[in-house]
């Protein structure tokens, strides 16, 4: 399960409802929530966040807040 899948499960979100509200296919929602190698596009993140009544920036931070910049070498 992906981090997005964990967030949706924790919030008890129905993936079929997300698919209907976002216009994304159920297969795409399943892929985004189950396959860790699947890349989430920005437009999909925005639509999913709105569908689950979540701030898109908050969802972005939950999903990718662990990323850091590579230290600059002078």
KAFEN-V787577 format. One record per residue. PSI is psi in degrees with one decimal (none if undefined). NEAR is the number of other C-alpha atoms within 12 Angstrom. Layout:
psi=PSI near=NEAR
psi=PSI near=NEAR
This chain:
psi=142.1 near=18
psi=169.7 near=23
psi=-40.0 near=26
psi=-42.9 near=34
psi=-40.2 near=29
psi=-41.4 near=21
psi=-45.4 near=26
psi=-40.6 near=31
psi=-43.1 near=17
psi=-35.9 near=12
psi=3.9 near=15
psi=45.4 near=14
psi=134.8 near=23
psi=117.8 near=22
psi=-29.9 near=32
psi=-39.0 near=22
psi=-41.3 near=20
psi=-43.4 near=32
psi=-45.6 near=26
psi=-46.0 near=19
psi=-29.6 near=22
psi=-23.1 near=24
psi=0.6 near=19
psi=149.8 near=26
psi=155.3 near=19
psi=-36.4 near=20
psi=-40.4 near=17
psi=-41.4 near=24
psi=-44.1 near=35
psi=-42.9 near=24
psi=-44.0 near=22
psi=-27.4 near=32
psi=-15.5 near=30
psi=-29.0 near=24
psi=109.4 near=19
psi=-16.9 near=17
psi=-4.3 near=12
psi=135.1 near=18
psi=129.9 near=21
psi=122.9 near=29
psi=155.7 near=15
psi=-41.0 near=16
psi=-35.4 near=16
psi=-43.5 near=26
psi=-46.0 near=31
psi=-48.3 near=24
psi=-42.4 near=27
psi=-44.8 near=41
psi=-46.0 near=30
psi=-38.2 near=21
psi=-30.3 near=26
psi=17.0 near=30
psi=50.3 near=19
psi=146.5 near=21
psi=126.7 near=17
psi=-35.3 near=22
psi=-36.4 near=19
psi=-43.7 near=19
psi=-42.4 near=29
psi=-45.0 near=26
psi=-40.6 near=18
psi=-38.4 near=22
psi=-37.5 near=26
psi=9.5 near=19
psi=-15.0 near=13
psi=-13.0 near=10
psi=143.3 near=10
psi=158.7 near=9
psi=152.7 near=8
psi=132.7 near=6
psi=138.1 near=6
psi=132.8 near=6
psi=124.4 near=5
psi=none near=3
